[in-house]
């Protein structure tokens, strides 16, 4: 009888601590929220919602070991909770725990390739938002699994991200980008998981027409260089980037021949060959390298 009363008291106390943690979280006090949640599970260890909330706090801190620990405990108690499955999959992916990641995706009803190593599937084109809590830059990616994607754009040097990098991103999309009447989800990036062999070169061009830039892209493709016209790229606030962003395929309606271009480069000799071939093959073309970041 006494044991049951003690257990009931602990459960009620844990409920109150959980509620206090929720209130702290809503007020933006993540440290206070975490402290209350941890005290709640000390009193009552089998609380899937509280364990999930702890794992969530650790996820946004990118403390992947603790996020995995608490999401896994929540998953064991409530394996059919989709949010828990996703956050478990994210933490496991960040740590390269592919067996746990596959278990989480299967529980969430997501099919991935079979195997024991990294998931190298094709989840299609989408976008990720680099530095989501600062100046937002949205880049194109190809998703390799539910939360890993390879960068296909040439990000601005200030992002610290390069063409070909593999990024870990969140599971819920926050905004969409429309390109040629098709809508693509935008996911917030957490961190880089794999550094590509590419650096980023900034080039100032004189390109008399849009076709001149397209020709540069074609020549670059032959040398396996990625080329992106940065001239019309601009930072947008977080609120705007979390809505629907429309991309005009024609960009600026009045062509400006002075262009700022980013080139993903793996071989500097190839870069010089491309720029020399481009300037020599059309009138009025000019290219000047202004920066190289590796």
Secondary structure, 3 states (H helix, E strand, C coil): CHHHHHHHHHHHHHHHHHHHHHHHHHCCCHHHHHHHHHHHHHHCCCCHHHHHHHHHHHHHCCCHHHHHHHHHHHHHHCCCCHHHHHHHHHHHHHCCCHHHHHHHHHHCCCCCCCCCCCCCCCCCEEEEEECCCCCEEEEEEEEEECCEEEECCCCCHHHCCCCCCEEEEEEEEEEEEEECCEEEEEEEEEEEEECCCCEEEEEEEECCCHHHHHHHHHHHHHCCCEEEECCCCCCECHHHHCCEEEECCCCCCCCCCEEEEEEEECCHHHHHHHHHHHHHCCCCCEEEEEEEEC
